[in-house]
Amino acid sequence: MGLPPPTPLLLGLLFLLGVLRPLWGDLVFIPSFIRTSRPVASASLVGGAEDVSAVSLSLSLLQDQAGSLPVPACGVLNNDTGNWSLTVTANVVRPENALEVTVRLKKGLQSCSSNKTGSFSESPCIVQTLLVSASDNSSCLAHLLIQVEIYANSSLAHNASENRTVIPNQVYQPLGPCPCNLTAGACDVRCCCDQECSSNVIELFRESCFTGVFGGDVNPLFDQLCSVQRAHGVPDWFPFLCVQSSLANSPFLGHFYHGSVSSGPRAAFEVYLHTDPKDSSDFGYKQGDPLMTAEKAYLTVPQVSLAGQCVQKAPVGFLQNFDVRCITDLEGSWEQGGIINTKIKSGAIGGIVTPKIIYEEATDLDRFITSTETLLQPGSAPRNVTVEEHYVFRWNNNTISEIHVRIIRAEVNAHQKGTMTQRFTVKFVSYNSGNEKETSGNPGYQLGRPVRAIDSSRANPVTALHLWQSAGRGLCTSATFRPVLFGEDALSGCFLEVAINENCTQLREKAVDMLDSLMQATHVAMRGNSDYNNLSDGWLEIIRADAPDTGADPSEGSANGTCLDVPAQLSIRILFSDAGAVEGITQQEILGAETRVSSVNWQFQCGLTCEQKADLFPLSVSVQFIRIPAQLPRPLTRFQINFTEYDCNRNDVCWPQLLYPLTRYYQGEPYSQCVAKGLLLVFFSILAVFLSDPWTRRCKA
């Protein structure tokens, strides 16, 4: 479809004239020649203000002969525009001396729809030459030649279809039988599986077709098939271990043969939902069963999912304690009254328990509400929101005897905006338990239970190790405490407000007081059931290292807005190990605890100017649990130290673990099963040797 030889010469002359004529101040089309495959073409008519205002434009259809473009002339105008229209608008940038000329096809391209079987047409369906002339009193000033070539397979030649693509069931049919078919309604080059390519077009690139899955081989033969014949590289035992299967059963489809019980094609999306909650509470609850209400619905309390999001309608499980915090939008939060008129099934036939509810008012809203913005409108009344809900269930065997609920609510403005931190706790206690402290294990610690601690200098020694639970602006003054849980490493912090003229000694004392408020303890319990009133019952003294000296105020480097050696981080390290087992359950105990305070140099952060406002000084606390092996590892021998090629940790090849599944290092399965599977593998290996071709030839000899 290349242009004939005279055409490049004409195009060059038109281009040269189009570039030079604006420099002479003449009227000219930019560009002066357009070749397009679209039904729309645009150009600009540029010239002097008087020339543009007095110019008249006309459109005509030229008849080209012998494949060459005609020479434009005003004398050949026949006023035959065919199916084309001419639109002239003022230029947006230079409206006084420039016009925008647009030529558009009047009707659609339905005539380009090919009736042939092949949708790829080698020749265009529309080949026309248009001439736009600018004249003044029958004198030609400028010409614009437009050559149009529109093909039948162009995406513009097809109207958008409203039909949905039918996606086949991938279990029985590949989703994309021809992945290289990327263009709808057109032939893709080198894609031999494209049904829109005619046989003549495919012959042009048959030697360069895409191979593999991208080229359409979406169901290749896999190497394990017995029908796969390979000339080289096939072992002698291949016929003994190959797979007899039909070609329709392919692992590339993700579906394997199920025999006569194989189900037919089903709907692409079928999900069975339980519309009615399963109620088995009349015969007693089991651990994990959801608590049921008298209306045969689940008792729900907001909980945190595995993804970290809060689920508002999460069922409460029997004997499952939790303590969660949810961050919600204050604008859409209201006082939750779902538990007020709710009656809970006790677990016995006909048994009903009514919750006993106590309401309290929140005193410090900064602990719960952050980023507040109050919009005061006339006539707006305050509203109540729930900030904390605490549920205590007393159980007896598999029934519930009492339910106590404590709800803490706060009063906010009706149009107040921001975020709110809500807390929800559920706790199950025995019916005969009093106010005694719960244990963290019996005898060893349980993961996730609080670390027990006492302060031997107080009359009431019971205390705990704490972390900060920041709220509001994250200030230490409004932060709450949460206990250190056994086996869970944690990191928390808060901010101190410090002025530019802060006294360094007072800043150190304030920081030390904040950090010491987390460690109001002198001893930690070795076991989860150590007696609080007996210091000799497995209580370990906390080692405090590097106690900061708050009175020292080095004058070197001290200046207004700068303090040296300010305590900023508290590190708590707890050593623990396995101490044995009770009824097959490993018991863990604490071996020691150490606290260490790290100091930093503080400097007031100024912007362009140091304003009289408070700066934020961060304080942090970290907890790390370090496991100590119950038995020290066996020391290396001199042979293992000198000959490192037998060291599996320092070499890629590990000879001691050649038969790794049969050694004691493998912990994936019981040792007896590993030995049984190993013996079975040895049996099959010996059988394969006896059935191999070399052994058969040796026996025949």
Disulfide bonds with the S-S distance in Angstrom:
Cys74-Cys140 0.81
Cys112-Cys125 2.05
Cys178-Cys193 1.96
Cys180-Cys191 1.99
Cys187-Cys197 1.80
Cys192-Cys209 1.54
Cys226-Cys242 1.84
Cys310-Cys326 2.03
Cys476-Cys494 1.86
Cys504-Cys563 1.98
Cys606-Cys610 1.74
Cys648-Cys654 1.62
